[in-house]
Amino acid sequence: MTALGRGIVGPGLPVRNRLWRLMRLLGLLRRQDGISLVMAVGVLGLLSVTGTTVVYYSNANARSAEFSQDNGHAYDLAEAGINEMMAVLSKPENNALNGDLLPETTHTYQGGTVTWSGSFDLKSAQWSVTSTGRIANPTGATNQVTRTLSAKVPVTPTYTQPLNNPAWNYIYSRATGQPCDMTVSNNVGGSSRLYTAGNLCLNNNAGITSAALIVQGNLDLSNNSFVGASTNMGARVETFVGRDCRYGNGSWATPCTGNQDSRRIYSKKDPPSYTVGVTNPAPIIAEPTSDFDGWYANAMPGPATDCTNENGARSGTPPVFDNDPVRNNSVPTVFELTPASSYTCRVGPANNPFGELSWDASTRVLTVRGTIYIDGSARIANGLLNEYDGQATIYLSGTLLVENGSKLCGGSSGSECDFGAWNPNTEMLTFVADGVGGQAETGNSILINNNGQFQGGLFATHNLEYRNNARSDGPMVGWEIKFANNVTNDAFPTITTVPVGMPGNRQVHAQPNPPQLYSG
């Protein structure tokens, strides 16, 4: 027996004492003072663990919620980047076809940053844009919360725009400073609206029967020439003369105003009721200005963007657009627009190209779209009736010649241009020529030679000449406009819509559509 056992109930003690000691031991065993402490300590430990767990999970949930919120914020930033790129593409002064328009760019917003960029594919006519939003990681990690969005932005070409300059409703001569700044030669018949910034001379038998005639300088009529007719008010021409007028080397009316029937100026004024008389002073219409440098850089096809198979389609022998990186009339060979063999030159998709100059030799149809630039000269010299399809402007650093009785029409009737039904608001080709001399002969940027016909718009930096028996239908702007014997200029409908690239109108290229095919 142990010492304890011996000390309490050992055999050496009386029985009574042993019983007392045993009862005392059982009493000690029944007391709860120690177990309460142990239990309290255990409960406190359990509560501590539970509290720690609750705090941990609470913090984890808070971080998770904050991460989710920042993830959404990063998405918003990425979406803002897409919107920024759309704003750049849609800005009126920007060309949405310029592949350098969306370089990698980073902007800082409250709480984060966004980095965006885009690349343009001409052949598919769409931008591929990518935008990444970045927010600091709420967990304290060095990596950021990022969201990346990608989308496609289709681009639709623009072929026409509203007319901005009213000069394109006239035959418009810019010349000033000579006794005859514009001369209408013998037997010329003119029913197109006519505006001359200087002095107008009508030679023998020349007649003006247009809806309106505006002369800023003097109006000088030779024998048997005339303006309008006196038969009725409808046959009279609404005439404005800024200075003086005379007939047959007779006396000058100074200024030219009121009834000038004695000088064979059968005019009417004060619409809509109209009365007989010439109006003085004459209204001023601003001359349209040409942007050769701007279109040299942006035309499609043109020096900066040729028609390759990567950009669109190319076949046959289309024009050489440039020979060096400078606008300097560097292409030495005059391009024949209507040759014996067909060619295709297209930039962009087949169904909706950004620009096109293609020729079908079998049908003799020239397909034109957009604004085209050749750093040289062009001609139409096959001697045949040719048609064009579409609306476009062709810029030439050189000159334009319509030769050998050739005809280029927006629509045809028999062997002639359809002078009665052509609508320039739906079908018009305009040539803008900057050169002088050469094939167009001395002083001219554009020459429509004997028996030639052209239906469309013409802009000449220098002179514009129609030779004997030629015929025009459409607006034209030149320094001095010359009509030789028997030229006819037909009346054309009022123009409200013009092809892109027309001088005097703001540069317009293409329209970006809303983003689509989002991912991320």
C-alpha positions in Angstrom: 0.0 0.0 0.0 1.1 3.5 -0.8 2.0 6.1 1.7 -1.1 8.0 1.0 -3.2 4.9 1.5 -1.4 4.2 4.6 -1.8 7.7 5.9 -5.6 7.7 5.4 -7.0 4.3 5.8 -3.9 2.3 6.6 -4.3 -0.7 9.0 -2.4 1.2 11.7 -5.3 3.6 12.3 -8.5 2.9 14.2 -11.4 2.0 12.1 -13.2 5.2 13.1 -10.3 7.3 11.9 -10.1 5.3 8.7 -13.8 5.9 8.0 -13.4 9.6 8.6 -10.5 9.9 6.3 -12.3 8.0 3.6 -15.3 10.3 3.9 -13.1 13.4 3.7 -11.5 12.0 0.5 -14.9 11.5 -1.1 -15.8 15.0 -0.1 -12.8 16.4 -1.8 -13.6 14.4 -4.9 -17.1 15.9 -5.0 -16.0 19.6 -4.9 -16.3 21.6 -8.2 -13.9 24.4 -7.6 -11.1 23.1 -9.9 -13.4 21.8 -12.7 -15.1 25.2 -13.0 -11.7 26.8 -13.6 -10.9 24.2 -16.2 -14.2 24.5 -17.9 -13.9 28.3 -17.9 -10.5 28.2 -19.4 -11.9 25.7 -22.0 -14.9 27.9 -22.9 -12.7 31.0 -23.2 -10.4 29.1 -25.5 -13.3 28.0 -27.6 -14.8 31.5 -27.8 -11.4 32.8 -28.7 -11.1 30.3 -31.6 -14.6 31.0 -32.7 -14.1 34.8 -32.6 -10.9 34.5 -34.6 -12.7 32.4 -37.1 -15.5 34.9 -37.4 -13.1 37.8 -37.8 -11.1 35.8 -40.4 -14.2 34.9 -42.4 -15.6 38.5 -42.0 -12.3 39.9 -43.3 -12.2 37.4 -46.1 -15.8 38.2 -47.1 -15.0 41.9 -47.0 -12.0 41.4 -49.2 -14.0 39.2 -51.6 -16.7 41.8 -51.8 -14.1 44.6 -52.4 -12.4 42.5 -55.1 -15.7 41.9 -56.8 -16.5 45.6 -56.7 -13.0 46.5 -58.1 -13.4 43.8 -60.7 -16.6 45.5 -61.8 -14.8 48.9 -61.7 -12.0 47.5 -63.9 -14.7 46.4 -66.3 -16.2 49.9 -66.3 -12.8 51.3 -67.0 -12.3 48.9 -69.9 -15.7 49.9 -71.3 -14.7 53.6 -70.9 -11.7 52.8 -73.1 -13.9 51.4 -75.8 -16.0 54.6 -75.6 -12.9 56.7 -75.9 -11.9 55.0 -79.0 -15.3 55.4 -80.5 -15.1 59.1 -79.8 -11.8 59.3 -81.6 -13.1 57.4 -84.6 -16.3 59.5 -84.7 -14.6 62.9 -84.5 -15.5 64.8 -87.7 -12.0 66.0 -88.4 -10.6 62.4 -88.0 -10.4 59.9 -90.8 -11.8 56.6 -89.5 -9.9 54.8 -92.3 -6.5 56.0 -90.9 -4.9 52.9 -89.4 -2.7 55.0 -87.2 -5.7 56.7 -85.4 -5.8 54.4 -82.3 -2.2 53.9 -81.0 -1.7 52.4 -77.6 -2.9 55.0 -75.1 -3.2 55.1 -71.3 -5.4 57.4 -69.3 -5.8 57.7 -65.6 -9.3 57.8 -64.0 -10.3 58.0 -60.4 -9.2 54.8 -58.8 -7.5 53.2 -61.8 -6.2 53.4 -65.3 -7.3 52.3 -68.8 -5.0 51.3 -71.7 -6.5 50.9 -75.2 -5.5 50.5 -78.8 -6.9 49.5 -82.2 -5.9 48.1 -85.5 -7.7 48.6 -88.8 -8.1 46.1 -91.6 -9.1 47.7 -95.0 -10.2 44.6 -96.7 -12.7 43.6 -94.0 -13.6 47.2 -93.3 -13.4 47.0 -89.5 -11.4 48.0 -86.5 -10.3 45.5 -83.9 -10.2 47.4 -80.6 -8.9 46.3 -77.2 -9.2 48.0 -73.8 -7.8 47.0 -70.4 -9.0 48.6 -67.1 -6.7 48.3 -64.0 -7.4 48.7 -60.3 -5.1 48.3 -57.3 -5.6 44.8 -55.7 -7.6 45.1 -52.4 -5.8 42.0 -51.0 -2.5 44.0 -50.9 -1.0 41.8 -53.6 1.3 43.5 -56.1 -0.7 42.3 -59.1 -3.6 44.6 -60.1 -7.3 43.8 -60.7 -7.6 43.9 -64.5 -10.4 43.4 -67.0 -9.9 43.4 -70.8 -12.6 44.0 -73.4 -12.3 43.4 -77.1 -14.7 44.4 -79.9 -15.1 44.9 -83.6 -16.1 48.2 -85.1 -17.3 48.0 -88.7 -16.7 51.1 -90.8 -19.2 52.2 -93.5 -17.8 54.2 -96.5 -19.3 57.6 -97.2 -19.8 58.4 -100.9 -21.8 61.6 -100.8 -22.4 64.6 -98.6 -24.8 67.6 -98.6 -23.8 70.5 -100.9 -22.0 73.1 -98.9 -21.0 75.6 -101.6 -23.7 76.9 -104.0 -21.1 77.6 -106.7 -21.6 73.9 -107.8 -25.0 74.9 -109.2 -23.3 77.1 -111.8 -20.8 77.3 -114.5 -18.4 79.4 -112.4 -15.6 81.5 -113.8 -13.1 82.9 -111.3 -11.1 85.2 -113.6 -10.9 89.0 -113.1 -8.9 91.9 -114.4 -9.4 91.5 -118.2 -11.9 93.3 -120.6 -13.4 89.8 -121.2 -12.7 87.5 -118.3 -15.0 85.0 -119.8 -16.0 84.8 -123.4 -18.9 82.9 -124.9 -18.1 82.4 -128.6 -20.2 82.4 -131.7 -23.4 80.3 -131.8 -22.9 79.0 -128.3 -26.1 78.0 -126.6 -26.2 78.1 -122.8 -29.0 77.1 -120.5 -26.8 76.3 -117.5 -26.8 78.8 -114.6 -23.7 81.1 -115.1 -21.6 83.0 -112.6 -18.6 85.1 -113.5 -16.5 87.0 -111.0 -15.2 89.4 -113.6 -16.4 90.7 -117.0 -18.5 88.5 -119.4 -18.5 88.9 -123.2 -21.0 87.3 -125.6 -19.7 87.0 -129.1 -21.9 87.1 -132.2 -25.0 84.9 -132.0 -24.2 83.6 -128.6 -27.2 83.2 -126.3 -27.8 82.7 -122.6 -31.1 81.1 -121.8 -30.3 79.8 -118.2 -32.5 80.2 -115.2 -29.9 82.7 -113.7 -27.0 84.8 -114.8 -24.7 86.6 -112.3 -22.0 88.9 -113.6 -19.9 90.7 -111.0 -18.2 93.0 -113.6 -19.5 94.2 -117.0 -21.8 92.4 -119.4 -20.8 93.1 -123.0 -23.0 91.7 -125.9 -21.8 91.6 -129.5 -24.2 91.8 -132.5 -27.1 89.3 -132.4 -26.1 87.9 -129.0 -28.7 87.9 -126.3 -29.8 87.0 -122.8 -33.2 85.4 -122.5 -36.2 86.3 -124.7 -38.9 88.9 -124.5 -41.8 86.6 -125.4 -43.0 86.0 -121.9 -41.8 86.3 -118.3 -40.9 82.6 -118.2 -38.5 83.1 -121.2 -36.6 85.9 -119.4 -33.4 85.2 -117.5 -33.0 86.4 -113.9 -30.0 88.6 -114.5 -27.6 90.3 -112.0 -24.9 92.7 -113.2 -22.5 94.3 -110.7 -21.3 97.1 -113.0 -22.2 98.2 -116.6 -23.7 96.7 -119.7 -23.9 97.4 -123.4 -24.9 95.9 -126.8 -23.2 96.0 -130.2 -20.5 98.5 -129.1 -23.2 101.0 -128.3 -23.6 103.1 -125.2 -23.0 101.7 -121.7 -25.7 101.5 -119.1 -23.9 102.7 -115.9 -24.8 100.9 -113.8 -26.7 98.1 -115.5 -30.0 98.1 -113.8 -33.7 98.2 -114.6 -35.2 97.5 -118.0 -32.4 96.6 -120.5 -34.5 95.2 -123.3 -32.9 97.7 -125.7 -29.6 96.1 -125.1 -31.0 92.6 -125.7 -30.8 91.7 -122.0 -34.3 90.3 -121.5 -34.2 90.0 -117.7 -36.6 89.6 -114.8 -36.2 90.4 -111.1 -38.0 90.4 -107.8 -39.3 86.8 -107.5 -41.8 85.3 -107.1 -44.1 87.7 -108.9 -41.2 89.0 -111.1 -41.0 92.3 -113.0 -38.9 93.3 -116.0 -35.4 94.5 -115.2 -31.8 93.7 -114.3 -30.7 93.6 -110.7 -27.7 95.6 -109.4 -25.6 94.9 -107.4 -25.0 91.2 -108.0 -24.9 88.7 -105.2 -21.5 87.2 -104.4 -21.0 83.5 -104.3 -17.7 82.3 -102.7 -15.5 80.3 -105.0 -14.9 76.7 -103.8 -11.4 75.9 -102.7 -9.6 72.6 -103.4 -7.6 70.6 -100.9 -5.1 68.8 -103.0 -2.7 68.1 -100.2 -5.4 66.7 -97.9 -6.7 64.3 -100.6 -3.2 63.4 -101.7 -2.8 61.9 -98.2 -6.3 60.4 -97.8 -7.6 59.3 -101.2 -8.4 55.7 -101.7 -7.1 54.5 -104.0 -4.3 57.1 -104.1 -0.6 57.7 -103.4 -0.9 56.7 -99.7 -3.3 53.8 -100.1 -3.0 51.8 -103.4 -5.3 49.1 -104.5 -3.4 46.0 -103.6 -5.0 42.5 -103.1 -4.2 43.0 -99.4 -6.3 46.2 -99.3 -9.0 45.1 -101.7 -8.6 43.9 -105.3 -6.4 44.7 -108.3 -6.3 43.3 -111.8 -5.4 44.4 -115.3 -3.5 47.7 -115.5 -4.9 50.3 -113.2 -3.3 53.7 -112.9 0.1 54.4 -111.3 -1.0 56.7 -108.5 2.4 58.2 -107.6 6.2 57.8 -108.2 7.5 59.4 -105.0 6.1 60.5 -101.6 5.6 64.2 -102.7 2.6 65.8 -104.5 4.5 67.0 -107.6 2.8 65.6 -110.7 5.4 62.8 -110.7 3.7 60.2 -112.9 5.0 60.9 -116.4 2.5 58.7 -118.4 -1.0 60.0 -119.0 -3.4 57.4 -117.8 -6.1 56.3 -120.2 -9.3 55.9 -118.2 -11.1 54.0 -120.9 -8.6 51.7 -122.6 -9.2 48.6 -124.8 -8.7 46.2 -121.9 -10.5 46.0 -118.5 -8.9 46.8 -115.1 -10.0 46.7 -111.5 -8.7 48.9 -108.7 -10.6 48.6 -105.4 -9.8 49.5 -101.8 -12.0 47.7 -99.2 -14.6 44.9 -99.5 -16.3 44.2 -102.8 -19.8 45.0 -101.7 -19.0 48.3 -100.1 -15.5 49.6 -101.0 -14.0 52.7 -99.6 -12.8 53.7 -103.1 -12.9 52.2 -106.6 -11.8 53.0 -110.1 -12.6 50.0 -112.4 -13.2 49.7 -116.1 -15.2 47.1 -118.0 -14.0 47.4 -121.6 -16.8 45.1 -123.0 -19.6 47.3 -121.6 -17.6 50.5 -121.6 -18.6 51.3 -118.0 -16.3 53.0 -115.6 -17.2 52.2 -111.9 -16.2 54.9 -109.5 -16.6 55.2 -105.7 -15.1 57.6 -103.1 -12.2 60.0 -103.7 -9.3 59.0 -106.0 -6.0 60.7 -106.5 -3.5 60.4 -109.4 -0.3 62.4 -109.1 -0.3 62.9 -112.8 -2.7 63.3 -115.8 -5.6 61.4 -117.2 -7.5 61.2 -120.5 -10.5 59.7 -122.2 -9.6 59.1 -125.9 -11.2 56.0 -127.2 -13.6 58.0 -129.4 -16.6 56.2 -128.1 -19.6 56.7 -125.9 -18.7 55.6 -122.3 -20.7 55.6 -119.1 -19.7 55.8 -115.5 -21.5 54.2 -112.5 -21.3 55.7 -109.1 -20.4 59.0 -107.3 -16.8 60.0 -106.9 -14.2 62.7 -107.2 -10.9 62.1 -109.1 -8.0 64.4 -108.3 -5.3 65.0 -110.8 -2.0 66.8 -110.1 -1.8 67.1 -113.9 -4.5 67.7 -116.5 -7.6 66.1 -118.0 -8.3 65.7 -121.7 -11.4 64.3 -123.4 -10.2 63.7 -126.9 -11.3 62.4 -130.4 -15.0 62.9 -129.9 -15.1 60.7 -126.8 -18.0 61.0 -124.5 -18.2 60.2 -120.7 -21.8 60.2 -119.4 -23.7 59.6 -116.2 -26.4 58.0 -118.4 -26.8 57.6 -122.1 -29.5 57.8 -124.7 -28.7 56.3 -128.1 -25.3 57.6 -129.1 -25.3 60.6 -126.8 -25.3 61.4 -123.1 -28.8 61.5 -121.7 -29.1 65.2 -121.3 -32.7 65.1 -120.3 -32.8 62.5 -117.6 -29.4 62.7 -115.9 -29.7 63.4 -112.1 -26.4 64.6 -110.6 -27.7 64.1 -107.1 -27.6 60.3 -107.6 -24.9 59.8 -110.3 -22.0 62.2 -110.6 -18.2 62.0 -111.3 -16.2 65.1 -110.7 -12.6 65.8 -112.0 -10.4 68.2 -110.1 -7.2 69.1 -112.1 -4.3 71.1 -110.8 -1.9 71.0 -113.8 -1.6 73.3 -116.8 -0.6 72.9 -120.4 0.7 69.7 -121.9 -2.0 67.5 -123.3 -4.6 70.2 -122.3 -2.7 72.8 -124.3 -1.6 76.3 -123.2 -3.2 77.7 -120.1 -5.7 74.9 -119.6 -6.1 72.4 -116.8 -9.0 70.7 -118.5 -9.8 70.5 -122.3 -12.9 68.9 -123.8 -11.9 68.8 -127.4 -13.9 69.0 -130.6 -17.2 67.0 -130.5 -16.4 65.7 -127.0 -19.1 65.3 -124.3 -18.9 65.3 -120.6 -21.6 64.9 -118.0 -20.5 65.6 -114.5 -18.5 68.1 -112.5 -15.3 69.8 -113.4 -12.8 71.9 -111.4 -9.8 73.5 -113.0 -7.1 75.4 -111.1 -6.3 77.1 -114.4 -8.5 77.5 -117.5 -11.2 75.1 -118.6 -12.0 74.9 -122.3 -14.7 73.4 -124.5 -13.8 73.3 -128.2 -16.0 73.4 -131.3 -19.3 71.4 -131.1 -18.5 70.0 -127.7 -21.3 69.6 -125.2 -21.4 69.9 -121.4 -24.0 68.9 -118.8 -23.1 69.7 -115.2 -21.4 72.3 -113.0 -17.9 73.5 -113.7 -15.4 75.8 -111.9 -12.3 77.3 -113.6 -10.2 80.4 -113.8 -11.2 81.4 -117.3 -13.9 79.2 -118.9 -13.8 79.2 -122.7 -16.7 78.0 -124.9 -15.7 77.8 -128.6 -18.1 77.8 -131.6 -21.3 75.8 -131.4 -20.7 74.6 -127.8 -23.8 73.7 -125.9 -24.1 73.7 -122.2 -27.2 72.0 -121.0 -29.3 72.9 -118.0 -28.9 70.5 -115.1 -31.1 69.9 -112.0 -30.4 71.8 -108.8 -27.7 70.0 -106.9 -28.2 69.3 -103.2 -25.9 66.2 -102.8 -22.4 65.9 -104.1 -19.7 63.2 -104.1 -17.2 63.3 -101.3 -14.0 65.2 -102.3 -15.8 68.0 -104.1 -13.9 71.3 -103.6 -15.6 73.6 -101.2 -17.0 70.9 -99.0 -15.6 69.5 -95.7 -13.5 66.3 -96.0 -15.7 63.3 -95.2 -14.3 59.7 -95.3 -16.3 57.0 -93.5 -18.7 56.4 -90.6 -17.8 54.1 -87.7 -20.7 51.9 -86.6 -21.4 50.8 -82.9 -19.0 48.2 -81.5 -20.1 44.6 -81.8 -18.8 41.1 -81.1 -17.7 42.0 -77.5 -15.5 39.6 -75.6 -13.8 39.7 -72.2 
